[in-house]
Amino acid sequence: MESPQQCNSKQSLWRKVWRTLAPTKIKCFTWLVAKKACLTHEVLRRKGKIIVSWCSLCRNTAETNQHLFLHCNFTTQIWAIFLSLTKTNWTMPEHTADLLSCWIRRGGSTSQKAWWRIIPNCIWWTIWKERNSRNFEDRSNSIQKVRWDCIASFYFWCKEKGLEVTEQIVELLGPL
């Protein structure tokens, strides 16, 4: 039987995923990432698939949920874009669910809170698309292209929900 803290934790995670303003398809994907159910090599191996695991983004280590979405050198460059926007110092937590728990409490000014919550969804979706492109289409994009795709997705998702982030997006484009 689960303790009340575990139930509250599950409800809290549920709220953090489903109450963001990201597109519904992306919320579903984020839920899989947070629950470690996204079909990474780690999950496929747990399901009995024989697979030689390596991260297709950095090629340095095995592909796990934590590595791919939080700790990969390639992925950290995408996180750095958004962290620099709000001049936030950040130590990446160990697990994706932990990131969502502490990410929501941050976010700069009040006006930034709504779009701040979309950022993990956007980064994880962009990383997953690039990973799949490399694994299944034998096509890889440069880090600059992936960064651009992430920023473009973020911008369009915010615009779709009526969140004004134009000035902050222009600031992001400067270092690109």
C-alpha positions in Angstrom: 0.0 0.0 0.0 1.2 3.5 -0.8 1.8 6.1 1.8 0.0 9.4 1.7 3.2 11.1 0.7 3.5 8.8 -2.3 -0.1 9.5 -3.3 0.4 13.2 -2.9 3.7 13.0 -4.9 1.8 11.2 -7.7 -1.0 13.8 -7.7 1.6 16.6 -7.6 3.5 15.1 -10.6 0.2 14.6 -12.4 -0.6 18.3 -11.9 2.8 19.4 -13.0 2.5 17.6 -16.3 -1.2 18.1 -17.2 -1.7 21.7 -16.1 1.0 23.1 -18.3 0.0 25.0 -21.4 2.0 22.7 -23.7 0.1 20.9 -26.5 -1.8 17.8 -25.4 0.4 15.4 -27.4 3.5 16.9 -25.7 1.9 16.6 -22.3 1.3 12.8 -23.0 5.0 12.5 -24.0 6.2 14.5 -20.9 4.1 12.1 -18.7 6.0 9.1 -20.3 9.3 10.8 -19.7 8.5 11.7 -16.0 7.3 8.1 -15.4 10.4 6.7 -17.1 8.1 4.9 -19.6 9.4 6.5 -22.7 11.0 3.8 -24.9 14.6 4.6 -24.3 17.2 1.8 -24.6 16.9 1.4 -20.8 13.2 0.6 -21.0 13.6 -1.7 -24.0 16.3 -3.7 -22.1 14.0 -4.0 -19.1 11.3 -5.4 -21.4 13.8 -8.1 -22.5 15.0 -6.7 -25.8 18.6 -7.4 -26.6 20.1 -4.1 -27.5 23.6 -2.5 -27.3 22.8 0.8 -25.7 24.6 4.1 -26.4 23.4 7.6 -26.5 23.0 8.7 -30.1 23.4 12.4 -29.2 26.7 12.3 -27.4 27.9 8.7 -28.0 29.5 8.6 -24.6 27.4 6.4 -22.5 24.3 4.2 -22.4 20.9 5.7 -23.2 18.9 6.0 -20.0 16.0 8.3 -19.3 18.1 10.4 -16.9 21.0 10.7 -19.3 19.0 11.4 -22.5 16.7 14.1 -21.0 18.8 15.6 -18.3 22.5 14.8 -18.3 23.7 14.3 -21.9 26.2 16.9 -23.0 24.1 17.6 -26.0 20.9 18.0 -24.0 22.6 20.3 -21.4 23.3 22.8 -24.2 19.6 23.0 -24.9 18.8 23.5 -21.2 21.5 26.2 -21.0 19.6 28.4 -23.5 16.5 28.7 -21.3 18.4 28.9 -18.0 20.5 31.8 -19.4 17.2 33.6 -20.3 16.3 34.1 -16.7 19.9 34.1 -15.5 19.1 31.0 -13.4 21.9 29.0 -11.8 20.8 25.4 -11.9 22.0 22.0 -10.7 20.3 19.3 -12.7 18.5 16.8 -10.5 18.9 13.1 -10.9 15.5 12.2 -12.3 13.0 13.8 -14.7 10.2 13.7 -12.2 12.5 15.5 -9.7 13.1 18.2 -12.3 9.4 18.8 -12.8 9.0 19.1 -9.0 11.6 21.8 -8.6 11.3 23.4 -12.0 7.8 24.6 -11.4 8.8 26.5 -8.3 11.3 28.6 -10.3 10.6 30.7 -13.3 11.6 34.3 -12.8 8.9 37.0 -12.7 5.2 36.3 -12.4 4.6 37.0 -16.1 7.2 34.3 -17.0 5.6 31.5 -14.8 3.2 30.2 -17.5 5.7 29.9 -20.3 8.4 28.7 -17.8 6.4 25.6 -17.2 6.4 24.7 -20.9 10.2 24.6 -21.1 10.8 21.0 -20.0 8.1 19.8 -22.3 9.7 21.6 -25.2 13.3 20.5 -24.5 12.3 16.8 -24.0 10.2 16.8 -27.2 13.0 18.4 -29.2 15.6 16.0 -27.8 13.3 13.0 -28.5 12.7 14.0 -32.1 16.5 14.5 -32.7 17.2 11.1 -31.0 14.7 9.4 -33.3 16.0 11.1 -36.4 19.4 9.8 -35.6 18.3 6.3 -34.7 15.7 5.7 -37.4 16.4 8.0 -40.3 20.2 8.1 -40.0 20.0 11.9 -40.1 21.5 14.1 -37.5 21.2 17.9 -37.1 23.8 20.2 -35.6 23.4 21.5 -32.1 22.6 24.9 -33.6 19.7 23.4 -35.7 18.4 21.5 -32.7 18.6 24.7 -30.5 16.7 26.6 -33.2 14.0 23.9 -33.5 13.6 24.0 -29.7 13.3 27.8 -29.6 10.9 27.8 -32.6 8.6 25.1 -30.9 8.7 27.0 -27.7 7.8 30.3 -29.4 4.9 28.8 -31.4 3.5 26.9 -28.4 3.5 30.1 -26.4 1.9 32.1 -29.2 -0.8 29.4 -29.6 -1.7 29.8 -25.9 -1.6 33.6 -26.1 1.6 34.0 -24.0 3.7 36.9 -25.0 7.3 36.1 -24.9 8.6 38.0 -28.0 11.2 40.1 -26.2 12.6 37.1 -24.4 12.7 35.1 -27.6 14.7 37.9 -29.3 17.2 37.7 -26.4 17.5 34.0 -27.0 18.3 34.4 -30.6 21.2 36.7 -29.9 23.8 34.0 -29.0 22.6 31.7 -31.8 
